[in-house]
Amino acid sequence: MCETYNGYSNYQTWVTSLWLDNEPYTNEFLYKLANREPVHESEIAELVDKADDLEGYVRDMLLGDDNANLHGMGSDLYTHAISAINWREIVSSHKEEEPVQV
């Protein structure tokens, strides 16, 4: 069964993208990340690298430097929700399309 949410693979991915788009500073970070110059020859490696950077950015934004403060049920819920986010999909959806050469 394939469930989607508002054009994204799931609710967690959609709501994360929505929140990132909603604030100017996170929107700018996401846009710059998705469109930065490649550092890898492989497009897949580039996408994975950018997705990892985005996940780290969001984790730091939510938890700060002290990740140890989240325990018990809050930790379980946070871990489940953040692990369901398709970071690659968010990066890909914010990449500018290459102009078509005529």
C-alpha positions as CSV (number, residue, x, y, z in Angstrom):
1,M,0.0,0.0,0.0
2,C,1.4,3.3,-1.1
3,E,0.2,6.3,0.9
4,T,1.1,9.9,0.1
5,Y,0.4,13.2,1.7
6,N,-0.1,16.4,-0.3
7,G,2.3,15.3,-2.9
8,Y,4.9,14.0,-0.5
9,S,5.7,10.4,0.4
10,N,4.2,10.9,3.9
11,Y,2.9,13.4,6.5
12,Q,6.3,13.7,8.2
13,T,8.0,14.7,5.0
14,W,5.3,17.1,4.0
15,V,5.1,18.9,7.3
16,T,8.8,19.2,7.6
17,S,9.0,20.7,4.1
18,L,6.1,23.0,5.0
19,W,7.8,24.3,8.1
20,L,11.1,24.8,6.4
21,D,9.4,26.8,3.6
22,N,7.4,28.9,6.1
23,E,10.4,30.7,7.8
24,P,12.6,32.9,5.7
25,Y,15.9,31.7,7.3
26,T,15.1,28.0,6.9
27,N,13.7,28.5,3.4
28,E,17.0,30.3,2.4
29,F,19.1,27.5,3.9
30,L,17.1,24.8,2.1
31,Y,17.2,26.6,-1.2
32,K,21.0,27.2,-1.0
33,L,21.6,23.6,0.1
34,A,19.5,22.1,-2.7
35,N,21.1,24.2,-5.3
36,R,24.8,24.4,-4.1
37,E,27.5,23.4,-6.4
38,P,28.1,19.7,-6.5
39,V,31.1,18.3,-4.6
40,H,30.5,14.7,-5.8
41,E,30.7,13.3,-9.3
42,S,27.7,11.1,-8.6
43,E,24.2,12.7,-8.5
44,I,23.1,10.1,-5.9
45,A,26.1,10.8,-3.7
46,E,25.4,14.5,-4.0
47,L,21.7,14.0,-3.0
48,V,22.6,11.8,-0.1
49,D,25.2,14.3,1.2
50,K,22.7,17.2,0.9
51,A,20.0,15.1,2.6
52,D,22.3,14.3,5.5
53,D,23.2,17.9,5.8
54,L,19.5,18.9,5.9
55,E,18.7,16.2,8.6
56,G,21.6,17.4,10.7
57,Y,20.4,21.0,10.4
58,V,16.9,20.2,11.4
59,R,18.0,18.0,14.3
60,D,20.3,20.8,15.6
61,M,17.5,23.3,15.1
62,L,15.0,21.2,17.1
63,L,17.3,19.9,19.9
64,G,20.2,22.3,19.9
65,D,23.6,21.1,21.1
66,D,22.1,19.2,24.1
67,N,20.5,16.2,22.5
68,A,20.6,14.4,25.9
69,N,17.7,16.4,27.3
70,L,15.2,14.3,25.3
71,H,14.2,11.1,27.2
72,G,11.5,8.4,27.4
73,M,8.4,8.8,25.4
74,G,9.5,12.2,23.9
75,S,12.7,10.6,22.6
76,D,10.8,7.6,21.1
77,L,8.2,9.8,19.4
78,Y,10.9,12.2,18.1
79,T,13.0,9.4,16.8
80,H,10.1,7.7,15.1
81,A,8.9,10.9,13.4
82,I,12.3,12.1,12.2
83,S,13.2,8.7,10.9
84,A,10.1,8.7,8.7
85,I,11.1,12.0,6.9
86,N,12.3,11.5,3.3
87,W,15.2,14.1,3.4
88,R,16.1,13.3,-0.2
89,E,12.6,14.1,-1.4
90,I,12.7,17.5,0.4
91,V,16.1,18.4,-1.1
92,S,15.0,17.3,-4.6
93,S,11.7,19.2,-4.4
94,H,13.7,22.5,-3.8
95,K,16.3,22.0,-6.6
96,E,15.9,24.4,-9.5
97,E,15.3,22.7,-12.8
98,E,18.1,23.0,-15.3
99,P,17.1,25.2,-18.3
100,V,16.4,23.3,-21.4
101,Q,18.8,24.1,-24.2
102,V,17.1,24.7,-27.6
